[in-house]
Amino acid sequence: MRPQLIIFGILIAGFIIYNLFFQLADDRTNTAVNIFYGSILFAYISFMAYSLLRKMKK
């Protein structure tokens, strides 16, 4: 579980760094990138929960 948390921390740090320093000039494109990145984060949270439930079942 530890490597998954490290990867999640890196993803969160990347999201924060992107929003602080690397925002796009076009607001629509920037919003689309934020939605896409947020979707990736939510999918990874779901993956972590699924893998944890699978471990608990065994």
N, CA, C and O atoms as a Maestro MAE file, in Angstrom:
{
 s_m_m2io_version
 :::
 2.0.0
}

f_m_ct {
 s_m_title
 :::
 protein
 m_atom[232] {
  # First column is atom index #
  i_m_mmod_type
  r_m_x_coord
  r_m_y_coord
  r_m_z_coord
  i_m_residue_number
  s_m_chain_name
  s_m_pdb_residue_name
  s_m_pdb_atom_name
  i_m_atomic_number
  :::
  1 25 0.831 -1.200 0.000 1 A "MET " " N  " 7
  2 3 0.000 0.000 0.000 1 A "MET " " CA " 6
  3 2 0.874 1.262 0.000 1 A "MET " " C  " 6
  4 15 0.455 2.316 -0.478 1 A "MET " " O  " 8
  5 25 2.066 1.142 0.531 2 A "ARG " " N  " 7
  6 3 2.936 2.310 0.627 2 A "ARG " " CA " 6
  7 2 3.318 2.891 -0.740 2 A "ARG " " C  " 6
  8 15 3.282 4.111 -0.902 2 A "ARG " " O  " 8
  9 25 3.684 2.061 -1.731 3 A "PRO " " N  " 7
  10 3 4.017 2.642 -3.041 3 A "PRO " " CA " 6
  11 2 2.832 3.374 -3.679 3 A "PRO " " C  " 6
  12 15 3.012 4.373 -4.375 3 A "PRO " " O  " 8
  13 25 1.635 2.872 -3.437 4 A "GLN " " N  " 7
  14 3 0.445 3.536 -3.979 4 A "GLN " " CA " 6
  15 2 0.253 4.914 -3.354 4 A "GLN " " C  " 6
  16 15 -0.142 5.855 -4.041 4 A "GLN " " O  " 8
  17 25 0.527 5.039 -2.075 5 A "LEU " " N  " 7
  18 3 0.397 6.335 -1.413 5 A "LEU " " CA " 6
  19 2 1.467 7.310 -1.885 5 A "LEU " " C  " 6
  20 15 1.217 8.511 -1.992 5 A "LEU " " O  " 8
  21 25 2.654 6.796 -2.165 6 A "ILE " " N  " 7
  22 3 3.718 7.653 -2.689 6 A "ILE " " CA " 6
  23 2 3.336 8.176 -4.073 6 A "ILE " " C  " 6
  24 15 3.499 9.360 -4.365 6 A "ILE " " O  " 8
  25 25 2.826 7.282 -4.920 7 A "ILE " " N  " 7
  26 3 2.382 7.701 -6.260 7 A "ILE " " CA " 6
  27 2 1.258 8.723 -6.148 7 A "ILE " " C  " 6
  28 15 1.237 9.703 -6.892 7 A "ILE " " O  " 8
  29 25 0.319 8.502 -5.224 8 A "PHE " " N  " 7
  30 3 -0.784 9.449 -5.041 8 A "PHE " " CA " 6
  31 2 -0.260 10.802 -4.571 8 A "PHE " " C  " 6
  32 15 -0.747 11.841 -5.016 8 A "PHE " " O  " 8
  33 25 0.718 10.800 -3.686 9 A "GLY " " N  " 7
  34 3 1.328 12.049 -3.227 9 A "GLY " " CA " 6
  35 2 2.001 12.796 -4.370 9 A "GLY " " C  " 6
  36 15 1.913 14.021 -4.453 9 A "GLY " " O  " 8
  37 25 2.673 12.057 -5.251 10 A "ILE " " N  " 7
  38 3 3.308 12.678 -6.407 10 A "ILE " " CA " 6
  39 2 2.261 13.278 -7.345 10 A "ILE " " C  " 6
  40 15 2.455 14.370 -7.879 10 A "ILE " " O  " 8
  41 25 1.151 12.562 -7.543 11 A "LEU " " N  " 7
  42 3 0.078 13.092 -8.392 11 A "LEU " " CA " 6
  43 2 -0.525 14.371 -7.803 11 A "LEU " " C  " 6
  44 15 -0.784 15.328 -8.533 11 A "LEU " " O  " 8
  45 25 -0.746 14.388 -6.504 12 A "ILE " " N  " 7
  46 3 -1.293 15.581 -5.842 12 A "ILE " " CA " 6
  47 2 -0.306 16.738 -5.947 12 A "ILE " " C  " 6
  48 15 -0.702 17.870 -6.228 12 A "ILE " " O  " 8
  49 25 0.981 16.458 -5.721 13 A "ALA " " N  " 7
  50 3 1.995 17.507 -5.830 13 A "ALA " " CA " 6
  51 2 2.050 18.058 -7.256 13 A "ALA " " C  " 6
  52 15 2.191 19.266 -7.451 13 A "ALA " " O  " 8
  53 25 1.940 17.178 -8.250 14 A "GLY " " N  " 7
  54 3 1.922 17.620 -9.640 14 A "GLY " " CA " 6
  55 2 0.732 18.501 -9.932 14 A "GLY " " C  " 6
  56 15 0.856 19.485 -10.661 14 A "GLY " " O  " 8
  57 25 -0.427 18.167 -9.373 15 A "PHE " " N  " 7
  58 3 -1.632 18.972 -9.561 15 A "PHE " " CA " 6
  59 2 -1.460 20.364 -8.962 15 A "PHE " " C  " 6
  60 15 -1.832 21.364 -9.577 15 A "PHE " " O  " 8
  61 25 -0.899 20.419 -7.768 16 A "ILE " " N  " 7
  62 3 -0.693 21.711 -7.098 16 A "ILE " " CA " 6
  63 2 0.332 22.549 -7.851 16 A "ILE " " C  " 6
  64 15 0.132 23.746 -8.056 16 A "ILE " " O  " 8
  65 25 1.434 21.918 -8.264 17 A "ILE " " N  " 7
  66 3 2.468 22.645 -9.003 17 A "ILE " " CA " 6
  67 2 1.934 23.164 -10.323 17 A "ILE " " C  " 6
  68 15 2.234 24.291 -10.715 17 A "ILE " " O  " 8
  69 25 1.142 22.351 -11.013 18 A "TYR " " N  " 7
  70 3 0.557 22.802 -12.277 18 A "TYR " " CA " 6
  71 2 -0.322 24.039 -12.061 18 A "TYR " " C  " 6
  72 15 -0.233 25.010 -12.812 18 A "TYR " " O  " 8
  73 25 -1.163 23.993 -11.039 19 A "ASN " " N  " 7
  74 3 -2.081 25.105 -10.805 19 A "ASN " " CA " 6
  75 2 -1.383 26.360 -10.300 19 A "ASN " " C  " 6
  76 15 -1.894 27.464 -10.488 19 A "ASN " " O  " 8
  77 25 -0.234 26.213 -9.667 20 A "LEU " " N  " 7
  78 3 0.485 27.387 -9.188 20 A "LEU " " CA " 6
  79 2 1.384 28.009 -10.252 20 A "LEU " " C  " 6
  80 15 1.478 29.232 -10.346 20 A "LEU " " O  " 8
  81 25 2.052 27.167 -11.059 21 A "PHE " " N  " 7
  82 3 3.099 27.681 -11.932 21 A "PHE " " CA " 6
  83 2 2.858 27.506 -13.426 21 A "PHE " " C  " 6
  84 15 3.312 28.339 -14.211 21 A "PHE " " O  " 8
  85 25 2.169 26.467 -13.841 22 A "PHE " " N  " 7
  86 3 2.094 26.127 -15.261 22 A "PHE " " CA " 6
  87 2 0.700 26.239 -15.854 22 A "PHE " " C  " 6
  88 15 0.361 25.487 -16.767 22 A "PHE " " O  " 8
  89 25 -0.109 27.153 -15.359 23 A "GLN " " N  " 7
  90 3 -1.452 27.299 -15.905 23 A "GLN " " CA " 6
  91 2 -1.395 27.788 -17.341 23 A "GLN " " C  " 6
  92 15 -0.514 28.563 -17.711 23 A "GLN " " O  " 8
  93 25 -2.337 27.331 -18.141 24 A "LEU " " N  " 7
  94 3 -2.425 27.762 -19.527 24 A "LEU " " CA " 6
  95 2 -3.110 29.127 -19.604 24 A "LEU " " C  " 6
  96 15 -3.881 29.494 -18.718 24 A "LEU " " O  " 8
  97 25 -2.826 29.861 -20.656 25 A "ALA " " N  " 7
  98 3 -3.384 31.211 -20.795 25 A "ALA " " CA " 6
  99 2 -4.882 31.166 -21.098 25 A "ALA " " C  " 6
  100 15 -5.640 32.008 -20.614 25 A "ALA " " O  " 8
  101 25 -5.303 30.200 -21.884 26 A "ASP " " N  " 7
  102 3 -6.718 30.077 -22.241 26 A "ASP " " CA " 6
  103 2 -7.484 29.428 -21.083 26 A "ASP " " C  " 6
  104 15 -7.138 28.335 -20.635 26 A "ASP " " O  " 8
  105 25 -8.520 30.108 -20.607 27 A "ASP " " N  " 7
  106 3 -9.271 29.605 -19.452 27 A "ASP " " CA " 6
  107 2 -10.001 28.295 -19.751 27 A "ASP " " C  " 6
  108 15 -10.065 27.410 -18.897 27 A "ASP " " O  " 8
  109 25 -10.551 28.171 -20.960 28 A "ARG " " N  " 7
  110 3 -11.284 26.942 -21.299 28 A "ARG " " CA " 6
  111 2 -10.347 25.741 -21.325 28 A "ARG " " C  " 6
  112 15 -10.684 24.679 -20.801 28 A "ARG " " O  " 8
  113 25 -9.186 25.902 -21.924 29 A "THR " " N  " 7
  114 3 -8.225 24.810 -21.994 29 A "THR " " CA " 6
  115 2 -7.687 24.481 -20.603 29 A "THR " " C  " 6
  116 15 -7.506 23.313 -20.261 29 A "THR " " O  " 8
  117 25 -7.439 25.503 -19.818 30 A "ASN " " N  " 7
  118 3 -6.961 25.286 -18.452 30 A "ASN " " CA " 6
  119 2 -7.995 24.523 -17.628 30 A "ASN " " C  " 6
  120 15 -7.640 23.627 -16.862 30 A "ASN " " O  " 8
  121 25 -9.259 24.870 -17.780 31 A "THR " " N  " 7
  122 3 -10.322 24.162 -17.070 31 A "THR " " CA " 6
  123 2 -10.407 22.718 -17.533 31 A "THR " " C  " 6
  124 15 -10.608 21.820 -16.716 31 A "THR " " O  " 8
  125 25 -10.260 22.480 -18.820 32 A "ALA " " N  " 7
  126 3 -10.295 21.116 -19.346 32 A "ALA " " CA " 6
  127 2 -9.141 20.286 -18.784 32 A "ALA " " C  " 6
  128 15 -9.327 19.121 -18.432 32 A "ALA " " O  " 8
  129 25 -7.949 20.881 -18.701 33 A "VAL " " N  " 7
  130 3 -6.795 20.167 -18.141 33 A "VAL " " CA " 6
  131 2 -7.034 19.865 -16.669 33 A "VAL " " C  " 6
  132 15 -6.715 18.770 -16.207 33 A "VAL " " O  " 8
  133 25 -7.591 20.816 -15.926 34 A "ASN " " N  " 7
  134 3 -7.884 20.585 -14.507 34 A "ASN " " CA " 6
  135 2 -8.910 19.478 -14.327 34 A "ASN " " C  " 6
  136 15 -8.766 18.646 -13.431 34 A "ASN " " O  " 8
  137 25 -9.941 19.452 -15.160 35 A "ILE " " N  " 7
  138 3 -10.956 18.398 -15.072 35 A "ILE " " CA " 6
  139 2 -10.339 17.047 -15.393 35 A "ILE " " C  " 6
  140 15 -10.618 16.059 -14.714 35 A "ILE " " O  " 8
  141 25 -9.498 16.997 -16.427 36 A "PHE " " N  " 7
  142 3 -8.846 15.743 -16.804 36 A "PHE " " CA " 6
  143 2 -7.927 15.256 -15.687 36 A "PHE " " C  " 6
  144 15 -7.941 14.073 -15.346 36 A "PHE " " O  " 8
  145 25 -7.140 16.144 -15.124 37 A "TYR " " N  " 7
  146 3 -6.223 15.772 -14.037 37 A "TYR " " CA " 6
  147 2 -7.010 15.328 -12.802 37 A "TYR " " C  " 6
  148 15 -6.634 14.362 -12.138 37 A "TYR " " O  " 8
  149 25 -8.102 16.036 -12.496 38 A "GLY " " N  " 7
  150 3 -8.947 15.641 -11.368 38 A "GLY " " CA " 6
  151 2 -9.573 14.274 -11.586 38 A "GLY " " C  " 6
  152 15 -9.723 13.503 -10.637 38 A "GLY " " O  " 8
  153 25 -9.937 13.968 -12.810 39 A "SER " " N  " 7
  154 3 -10.493 12.656 -13.122 39 A "SER " " CA " 6
  155 2 -9.456 11.557 -12.906 39 A "SER " " C  " 6
  156 15 -9.775 10.482 -12.399 39 A "SER " " O  " 8
  157 25 -8.213 11.836 -13.294 40 A "ILE " " N  " 7
  158 3 -7.137 10.864 -13.071 40 A "ILE " " CA " 6
  159 2 -6.940 10.641 -11.567 40 A "ILE " " C  " 6
  160 15 -6.768 9.506 -11.122 40 A "ILE " " O  " 8
  161 25 -6.965 11.726 -10.791 41 A "LEU " " N  " 7
  162 3 -6.816 11.592 -9.332 41 A "LEU " " CA " 6
  163 2 -7.957 10.780 -8.727 41 A "LEU " " C  " 6
  164 15 -7.727 9.924 -7.874 41 A "LEU " " O  " 8
  165 25 -9.182 11.044 -9.164 42 A "PHE " " N  " 7
  166 3 -10.332 10.315 -8.643 42 A "PHE " " CA " 6
  167 2 -10.254 8.839 -9.032 42 A "PHE " " C  " 6
  168 15 -10.582 7.970 -8.225 42 A "PHE " " O  " 8
  169 25 -9.825 8.550 -10.252 43 A "ALA " " N  " 7
  170 3 -9.680 7.158 -10.683 43 A "ALA " " CA " 6
  171 2 -8.619 6.439 -9.856 43 A "ALA " " C  " 6
  172 15 -8.781 5.267 -9.517 43 A "ALA " " O  " 8
  173 25 -7.538 7.135 -9.533 44 A "TYR " " N  " 7
  174 3 -6.483 6.516 -8.733 44 A "TYR " " CA " 6
  175 2 -6.962 6.268 -7.300 44 A "TYR " " C  " 6
  176 15 -6.609 5.252 -6.701 44 A "TYR " " O  " 8
  177 25 -7.757 7.178 -6.750 45 A "ILE " " N  " 7
  178 3 -8.339 6.952 -5.423 45 A "ILE " " CA " 6
  179 2 -9.234 5.724 -5.455 45 A "ILE " " C  " 6
  180 15 -9.207 4.911 -4.531 45 A "ILE " " O  " 8
  181 25 -10.028 5.582 -6.511 46 A "SER " " N  " 7
  182 3 -10.897 4.410 -6.652 46 A "SER " " CA " 6
  183 2 -10.076 3.135 -6.750 46 A "SER " " C  " 6
  184 15 -10.429 2.120 -6.149 46 A "SER " " O  " 8
  185 25 -8.983 3.177 -7.503 47 A "PHE " " N  " 7
  186 3 -8.107 2.015 -7.620 47 A "PHE " " CA " 6
  187 2 -7.520 1.640 -6.261 47 A "PHE " " C  " 6
  188 15 -7.466 0.459 -5.917 47 A "PHE " " O  " 8
  189 25 -7.081 2.631 -5.487 48 A "MET " " N  " 7
  190 3 -6.514 2.341 -4.169 48 A "MET " " CA " 6
  191 2 -7.561 1.720 -3.254 48 A "MET " " C  " 6
  192 15 -7.261 0.778 -2.521 48 A "MET " " O  " 8
  193 25 -8.792 2.240 -3.287 49 A "ALA " " N  " 7
  194 3 -9.858 1.690 -2.446 49 A "ALA " " CA " 6
  195 2 -10.184 0.257 -2.858 49 A "ALA " " C  " 6
  196 15 -10.384 -0.610 -2.007 49 A "ALA " " O  " 8
  197 25 -10.234 0.013 -4.167 50 A "TYR " " N  " 7
  198 3 -10.522 -1.336 -4.654 50 A "TYR " " CA " 6
  199 2 -9.438 -2.314 -4.226 50 A "TYR " " C  " 6
  200 15 -9.744 -3.419 -3.778 50 A "TYR " " O  " 8
  201 25 -8.181 -1.923 -4.360 51 A "SER " " N  " 7
  202 3 -7.095 -2.821 -3.976 51 A "SER " " CA " 6
  203 2 -7.081 -3.050 -2.460 51 A "SER " " C  " 6
  204 15 -6.755 -4.144 -2.002 51 A "SER " " O  " 8
  205 25 -7.430 -2.031 -1.692 52 A "LEU " " N  " 7
  206 3 -7.497 -2.210 -0.234 52 A "LEU " " CA " 6
  207 2 -8.616 -3.154 0.152 52 A "LEU " " C  " 6
  208 15 -8.429 -4.006 1.020 52 A "LEU " " O  " 8
  209 25 -9.781 -3.022 -0.477 53 A "LEU " " N  " 7
  210 3 -10.887 -3.937 -0.189 53 A "LEU " " CA " 6
  211 2 -10.543 -5.362 -0.587 53 A "LEU " " C  " 6
  212 15 -10.925 -6.306 0.106 53 A "LEU " " O  " 8
  213 25 -9.832 -5.530 -1.688 54 A "ARG " " N  " 7
  214 3 -9.413 -6.861 -2.110 54 A "ARG " " CA " 6
  215 2 -8.456 -7.475 -1.104 54 A "ARG " " C  " 6
  216 15 -8.532 -8.670 -0.820 54 A "ARG " " O  " 8
  217 25 -7.544 -6.655 -0.558 55 A "LYS " " N  " 7
  218 3 -6.617 -7.167 0.464 55 A "LYS " " CA " 6
  219 2 -7.352 -7.537 1.741 55 A "LYS " " C  " 6
  220 15 -7.022 -8.534 2.384 55 A "LYS " " O  " 8
  221 25 -8.356 -6.732 2.114 56 A "MET " " N  " 7
  222 3 -9.102 -6.998 3.333 56 A "MET " " CA " 6
  223 2 -9.948 -8.265 3.203 56 A "MET " " C  " 6
  224 15 -10.187 -8.955 4.194 56 A "MET " " O  " 8
  225 25 -10.399 -8.571 1.991 57 A "LYS " " N  " 7
  226 3 -11.227 -9.750 1.768 57 A "LYS " " CA " 6
  227 2 -10.430 -11.023 1.979 57 A "LYS " " C  " 6
  228 15 -10.968 -12.021 2.459 57 A "LYS " " O  " 8
  229 25 -9.137 -11.000 1.620 58 A "LYS " " N  " 7
  230 3 -8.295 -12.183 1.794 58 A "LYS " " CA " 6
  231 2 -7.950 -12.337 3.230 58 A "LYS " " C  " 6
  232 15 -7.243 -13.275 3.598 58 A "LYS " " O  " 8
  :::
 }
 m_bond[231] {
  # First column is bond index #
  i_m_from
  i_m_to
  i_m_order
  :::
  1 1 2 1
  2 2 3 1
  3 3 4 2
  4 3 5 1
  5 5 6 1
  6 6 7 1
  7 7 8 2
  8 7 9 1
  9 9 10 1
  10 10 11 1
  11 11 12 2
  12 11 13 1
  13 13 14 1
  14 14 15 1
  15 15 16 2
  16 15 17 1
  17 17 18 1
  18 18 19 1
  19 19 20 2
  20 19 21 1
  21 21 22 1
  22 22 23 1
  23 23 24 2
  24 23 25 1
  25 25 26 1
  26 26 27 1
  27 27 28 2
  28 27 29 1
  29 29 30 1
  30 30 31 1
  31 31 32 2
  32 31 33 1
  33 33 34 1
  34 34 35 1
  35 35 36 2
  36 35 37 1
  37 37 38 1
  38 38 39 1
  39 39 40 2
  40 39 41 1
  41 41 42 1
  42 42 43 1
  43 43 44 2
  44 43 45 1
  45 45 46 1
  46 46 47 1
  47 47 48 2
  48 47 49 1
  49 49 50 1
  50 50 51 1
  51 51 52 2
  52 51 53 1
  53 53 54 1
  54 54 55 1
  55 55 56 2
  56 55 57 1
  57 57 58 1
  58 58 59 1
  59 59 60 2
  60 59 61 1
  61 61 62 1
  62 62 63 1
  63 63 64 2
  64 63 65 1
  65 65 66 1
  66 66 67 1
  67 67 68 2
  68 67 69 1
  69 69 70 1
  70 70 71 1
  71 71 72 2
  72 71 73 1
  73 73 74 1
  74 74 75 1
  75 75 76 2
  76 75 77 1
  77 77 78 1
  78 78 79 1
  79 79 80 2
  80 79 81 1
  81 81 82 1
  82 82 83 1
  83 83 84 2
  84 83 85 1
  85 85 86 1
  86 86 87 1
  87 87 88 2
  88 87 89 1
  89 89 90 1
  90 90 91 1
  91 91 92 2
  92 91 93 1
  93 93 94 1
  94 94 95 1
  95 95 96 2
  96 95 97 1
  97 97 98 1
  98 98 99 1
  99 99 100 2
  100 99 101 1
  101 101 102 1
  102 102 103 1
  103 103 104 2
  104 103 105 1
  105 105 106 1
  106 106 107 1
  107 107 108 2
  108 107 109 1
  109 109 110 1
  110 110 111 1
  111 111 112 2
  112 111 113 1
  113 113 114 1
  114 114 115 1
  115 115 116 2
  116 115 117 1
  117 117 118 1
  118 118 119 1
  119 119 120 2
  120 119 121 1
  121 121 122 1
  122 122 123 1
  123 123 124 2
  124 123 125 1
  125 125 126 1
  126 126 127 1
  127 127 128 2
  128 127 129 1
  129 129 130 1
  130 130 131 1
  131 131 132 2
  132 131 133 1
  133 133 134 1
  134 134 135 1
  135 135 136 2
  136 135 137 1
  137 137 138 1
  138 138 139 1
  139 139 140 2
  140 139 141 1
  141 141 142 1
  142 142 143 1
  143 143 144 2
  144 143 145 1
  145 145 146 1
  146 146 147 1
  147 147 148 2
  148 147 149 1
  149 149 150 1
  150 150 151 1
  151 151 152 2
  152 151 153 1
  153 153 154 1
  154 154 155 1
  155 155 156 2
  156 155 157 1
  157 157 158 1
  158 158 159 1
  159 159 160 2
  160 159 161 1
  161 161 162 1
  162 162 163 1
  163 163 164 2
  164 163 165 1
  165 165 166 1
  166 166 167 1
  167 167 168 2
  168 167 169 1
  169 169 170 1
  170 170 171 1
  171 171 172 2
  172 171 173 1
  173 173 174 1
  174 174 175 1
  175 175 176 2
  176 175 177 1
  177 177 178 1
  178 178 179 1
  179 179 180 2
  180 179 181 1
  181 181 182 1
  182 182 183 1
  183 183 184 2
  184 183 185 1
  185 185 186 1
  186 186 187 1
  187 187 188 2
  188 187 189 1
  189 189 190 1
  190 190 191 1
  191 191 192 2
  192 191 193 1
  193 193 194 1
  194 194 195 1
  195 195 196 2
  196 195 197 1
  197 197 198 1
  198 198 199 1
  199 199 200 2
  200 199 201 1
  201 201 202 1
  202 202 203 1
  203 203 204 2
  204 203 205 1
  205 205 206 1
  206 206 207 1
  207 207 208 2
  208 207 209 1
  209 209 210 1
  210 210 211 1
  211 211 212 2
  212 211 213 1
  213 213 214 1
  214 214 215 1
  215 215 216 2
  216 215 217 1
  217 217 218 1
  218 218 219 1
  219 219 220 2
  220 219 221 1
  221 221 222 1
  222 222 223 1
  223 223 224 2
  224 223 225 1
  225 225 226 1
  226 226 227 1
  227 227 228 2
  228 227 229 1
  229 229 230 1
  230 230 231 1
  231 231 232 2
  :::
 }
}
